[in-house]
């Protein structure tokens, strides 16, 4: 029983802390990020993590940040009261050796040949890395990456036992570090060879041979060329491609407030280029929102108008005018406290005030409302309306003929009375800001 209870507890905890995956897709043709499935909405308070498909994680550095914001609109006037360096070392100790090396033409040529061999090895490294990048930028291929890695390992590592181990299993960090050291040594050897031949040319005076000058010139060109190329980066891209995926993941984030803006910056670390910079927005649901709307209202509170007409020598009739209405139309605004059932449907209560286009008096309203939309809203409102309108006072009596007052009364006696009724309203909010 204890084991069952513990198991249930662990399961519940796992569910409480689980993260919902949001699948997005990067389109190489349009260079845009789109939702991989249907339109997504976030449940407020829940944790999410983005899985971006269509890019090789070996080449792309994602910077994905989230910002939860409230959709806010100005209060209507009527409601105003409401983100490996290479250590420098000397490859050659030139002092005391210049004379012997100059005298030994074979050794001089060997150093030049070795430098050229190392340069060609570095060029092949870049070529293999470029080919792998162009082939797998948008879709990883560990098999092709392994072939490229093996070629580079054969170029830089001479121990056949190590080569065998690399082919048999995933290369360890020891193997990668060995290749990186060999790359660094190649670069330093070429630069050291250039400096060595420079010293030979300078020390030979006017008897320098054309061949020696040509060798120095070529090594100067090669040294300059390799100085601007990040060979370690190219090897690292091949190494990373062994275990890369087609999915780039963000850090977990929590959905809060009304909308979550995901600022996405995708950097191609191979080309040192930003391939995408934009934001993707998601609207939340299952939380409360407070907002305003303005619009038109229909209610059944209408002020009646009367006039005096003589009945006889004693009484005057109080007669209702023929053009009296039993409805009212007003323009006003509402404040809504709503629960977001979905990210585009909200239901709640609202209160507001409107101004009658007929009698110029205020109508105060309260009742349920339904709001449709995510950022631009349209609302249906209904409920109870209250207004202070004129009504016949107690001085006006009624008999079988109708309302009447004494003959001496020449104007209709009225007083301000709070009257209730029902209202229906169509409102909207087309302007909002994010805070």
C-alpha positions, 0 to 999 in steps of 0.5 A: 500500500505504501509503495502504491501511495509513493508511486502515485505521489511521484506520478502526480509530482511528475505531472505537475512539473511536466513541460508541454512541448510546442513544436515549431518548424523552420522553413528553409525556403521562406526562412520563417518559423511557423507552427508545426501543427494547428493554432496553439494557445497557452494555458496560464501558469503552465510550463512550456518548452519550444522544439524547433524542427528543420535545423541541424543543432550542430550549426545553429545557436538559438537564443529564445527568450519569453516575455509575458505581457498584459494587453492594455487599452486606454480607459474610455472617457466615460469610465475614467472614474473606474545571451579554444583559444590557442596559446602562443608557443615557439615551434622552432628555436632558430638561434644557433641553427640557421647556419646548419640549416642553410648549409643543409639544402635537403633539410631546408626543402623538407621544412617547406614540404612539411609546411605545404603538407600541413597546409593542404591537410588544413584545407581538406579539413575545411573542404570536408566541413563545408561539404557536410554543412551544405548537405546537413544544415537543415537535416542532420546525418550522423552517418555522413558526419562519421565518414567525415570525422574518420577522414579527418582522423586519418589525416591528423592521427597516425596511430592505427589503433586509435583509428580503429577505435574511432571507427568502432565507437563514438570518438571520445574527448581524448581523440577530439582533443588530439585532433585539435592539438594537431590542428593548432600545431599545423598552424603554428608550424606553418607560421614558424616555417614562414618566420624561419625562411624570413630569417634565412632570406634576411641573413643571406644578404645579396647571395639569396637564391631565387628558390629561397625567396619563392619559398618564403613568399609562398609560406607568407601567403599561406600563413596569411591565408590560414590566419583568417580561417577558424580551423578549430571551428570547422573540426568542431562542427564535424564533431558536433554533427556526430550527435546533432539532431533536427530539433533545437530546444529552448529553455522552459518558460511559463505562460503568464498574463495575456500574451507570451512573446517568444523572441527568437534569434537563430545564429548560424555559427558556421557562417557567423550569420543571423538567419532568423530574428523575429518573435512568435506570439502565443495568447493565453487561456484559462486565466482572468483578464480585465479590459474595456470596450465601447459600443452601442446599447439598447435598453427599455428605459425611456422617459415619458413626456406629458402635457396639460390639457383642460378637462373642466372648470376644476381639473386639468388632464395630464396627457401622454405625448403620442411620440413617446418611446418605450426604448432607448439607444445609448453610446457608452463603454464597459469594463469587463472582468472575464475568464478566458475559456479559449484564447479567443473566447472570454466570458465574465461580468461587466459594468459600464455607463452609456449616454442616451442619444434621446434624453442625454441622461446616463444609463448605468449597466451591469451584467454578463458579457462574452468577448470574442477575439484575442487582441482585437475584441468584439463583445456581446453584453446584456443585463440590467440597466439603471437610470434616473428619469423623470416620472409623474409625482404623487401630485398627479392623480388618476381616475377613470378618465386618466391622469389629472391635476387641479385646474391651478396647476399649469405644468406637469409635476414630475420628480427624478426616479431611479428606474431599472430595465434590461439592456443589450449591447454590441461593443468592441476594442480595436486598440490595445498595447502590450505592457 
